[in-house]
Amino acid sequence: MSGLLPENLAQAHPAIFIDLPNLGLISATGPDTQSFLQGQLTCDLKQLQPHNWLLGSHCDAKGKLWSIFRAIRFGEGISLIQNKSTIEKSLSELRKFSVFNKIELNDTSEQHRFFMVAGKEAAAEVATLTGVTPNNTHLSNDSIHALRLMPWAYLCVVPSDFEINNELAPETYWHAMQIEQGWPNFESIQQETFIPQMLNLDTLAGISFKKGCYIGQETIARTHYKGQNKRRLIRLIGEAKSTPAPADQLEIQLGENWRRAGAVISAVRYDNDVIAIQAVLPSDLEAQAKLRIKGQDDSKFTPCLESDETESINE
């Protein structure tokens, strides 16, 4: 079994520190921050308190994704932690609509560094870092924020000059955790391609269907209430000579032929050479389906349908 698998990671290490150089931060401050963002984002910011975090997304008018983020209260404002590559377009779109609001929106990624603490003693390590007993899902002091993603895994945001005395493991561990837990790893190459339900944000509590209007809400709500979503984020396991990249295409075998099936979101090669993929595929995909990477005819993948839905702990 691979040491990258989350259950093995949690058991094998008292606490492992994982570098997350590709995360970034949009900071929103000003008296209109909450009211403005409430009309832009899929999550209900009325539910965001200093002690918790919210999963959410930012969409265009057609309901297509600009970003997926974790929102926290950060000082007097709200910060959106997301893939750094998605910030430029997402921030540009937010600023388009903010001109008549008292709000400042900035990319403050370079002012922070991001890492994860995972393992049996992760909570104790985070308590030492923050000086806060880890009773809530968002722990913070004046400069350090820690989001509890799992009982044994915390996402930490610290100032850029913060010194980490522990050796940092590569980001591959984080990608493996995302795939196994069903958390989408959304990058800029996928912007304006999917609606939130295609990346399972409805099952991960990343969409509020009661909050009222926001950009893209009409498409997202119609898809939800009319059951129109035919594609979902699904995990695959298999083998290939080359690890697939985001946006690589998957093909499915139909009889003697192969047909386009969907797109790769993220992939990781475990240390036993098994490859795990998260991909957007037909929601009625059968467990016996045979898939391959387009251009790698000898690759072989099968769906893992036993964990399509993952519980959220962000409340």
DAZI-V413303 format. One record per backbone hydrogen bond with DSSP energy under -0.5 kcal/mol. CO is the residue of the C=O (numbers start at 0). NH is the residue of the N-H. E is the energy in kcal/mol with one decimal. If there is no record, write none. Layout:
[[CO,NH,E] [CO,NH,E]]
//
This chain:
[[1,4,-1.0] [4,7,-0.6] [4,8,-2.7] [5,9,-2.6] [6,10,-1.2] [7,11,-2.6] [8,12,-1.4] [9,119,-0.7] [12,119,-1.9] [13,120,-4.5] [15,17,-0.5] [15,117,-2.3] [16,168,-3.7] [17,115,-2.4] [19,22,-1.3] [21,83,-3.4] [23,81,-1.8] [24,26,-0.5] [24,107,-1.9] [24,108,-0.5] [25,79,-2.6] [26,105,-2.3] [27,77,-2.3] [28,103,-3.2] [29,32,-1.8] [31,35,-2.8] [32,36,-2.4] [33,37,-2.2] [34,38,-0.8] [35,38,-1.0] [36,39,-1.7] [36,40,-2.2] [38,214,-1.2] [39,58,-0.7] [41,207,-2.7] [42,44,-0.9] [43,46,-2.1] [44,47,-1.2] [46,48,-0.6] [48,51,-1.5] [50,136,-0.8] [50,137,-1.8] [53,70,-3.3] [55,68,-2.5] [56,41,-2.3] [57,65,-3.9] [57,66,-1.7] [59,62,-2.1] [62,195,-0.6] [63,59,-2.7] [64,191,-3.0] [66,57,-2.0] [67,82,-0.6] [68,55,-2.2] [69,80,-2.6] [70,53,-1.9] [71,78,-2.5] [73,76,-2.0] [76,73,-2.1] [77,27,-2.5] [78,71,-2.2] [78,80,-0.6] [79,25,-2.1] [79,81,-0.6] [80,69,-1.8] [81,23,-3.0] [82,85,-1.7] [83,86,-1.3] [85,89,-1.7] [86,90,-3.3] [87,91,-1.9] [88,92,-2.3] [89,93,-2.3] [90,94,-2.4] [91,95,-1.4] [92,96,-1.0] [93,96,-0.6] [93,97,-0.6] [94,97,-0.7] [97,100,-2.2] [100,102,-1.6] [101,31,-2.4] [103,28,-2.1] [105,26,-3.0] [105,107,-0.9] [107,110,-1.5] [108,111,-1.8] [110,159,-1.9] [112,157,-2.3] [113,19,-2.0] [114,155,-3.4] [115,17,-3.0] [115,117,-0.5] [116,153,-2.6] [117,15,-3.4] [118,121,-1.6] [120,124,-2.1] [121,125,-2.6] [122,126,-2.3] [123,127,-1.9] [124,128,-2.1] [125,129,-2.8] [126,130,-2.3] [132,134,-2.5] [136,147,-2.6] [138,145,-2.9] [143,140,-1.9] [144,156,-2.9] [145,138,-3.0] [145,147,-0.5] [146,148,-0.8] [146,154,-2.7] [149,152,-1.7] [151,118,-2.3] [152,148,-2.3] [152,149,-1.8] [153,116,-2.5] [153,155,-0.6] [154,146,-3.2] [155,114,-1.8] [156,144,-2.5] [157,112,-2.5] [158,161,-2.0] [161,163,-0.5] [162,164,-0.6] [166,16,-0.6] [168,18,-2.8] [169,172,-1.6] [170,173,-0.7] [170,174,-2.0] [171,175,-2.4] [172,176,-2.0] [173,177,-2.5] [174,178,-2.3] [175,179,-2.4] [176,180,-2.5] [177,181,-1.1] [177,182,-2.4] [181,183,-0.6] [183,185,-1.0] [186,189,-1.9] [187,190,-1.7] [189,192,-1.2] [189,193,-0.6] [193,64,-2.8] [194,197,-1.4] [194,198,-0.6] [195,198,-1.5] [195,200,-2.0] [196,199,-1.7] [199,203,-1.1] [200,205,-3.4] [200,206,-0.6] [201,204,-0.8] [206,208,-0.6] [213,216,-2.4] [215,219,-1.9] [216,220,-3.0] [217,221,-2.2] [218,222,-2.4] [219,223,-1.7] [220,224,-2.9] [221,225,-2.0] [222,227,-1.7] [222,228,-0.7] [223,226,-0.7] [227,229,-0.6] [229,282,-2.5] [231,233,-0.6] [231,280,-2.6] [233,278,-2.4] [234,303,-3.1] [235,276,-2.5] [236,301,-2.2] [237,274,-2.9] [238,299,-2.3] [244,247,-2.2] [247,263,-3.0] [248,293,-2.9] [249,260,-3.2] [249,261,-1.3] [250,291,-2.2] [251,258,-2.6] [253,256,-2.0] [256,253,-3.3] [258,251,-3.1] [261,249,-3.0] [262,279,-2.2] [263,246,-3.1] [265,277,-2.6] [267,269,-0.6] [267,275,-2.6] [269,272,-1.9] [273,269,-3.3] [274,237,-2.1] [275,267,-2.3] [276,235,-2.9] [277,264,-3.2] [277,265,-1.7] [278,233,-3.1] [278,280,-0.7] [279,262,-1.0] [280,231,-2.8] [281,284,-1.6] [285,288,-1.8] [288,290,-0.5] [289,252,-2.5] [290,300,-2.2] [291,250,-2.9] [292,295,-2.5] [295,292,-0.5] [295,298,-2.1] [299,238,-2.3] [300,290,-2.4] [301,236,-2.3] [302,304,-0.7] [303,234,-0.6] [304,307,-0.8] [313,52,-0.6]]
//
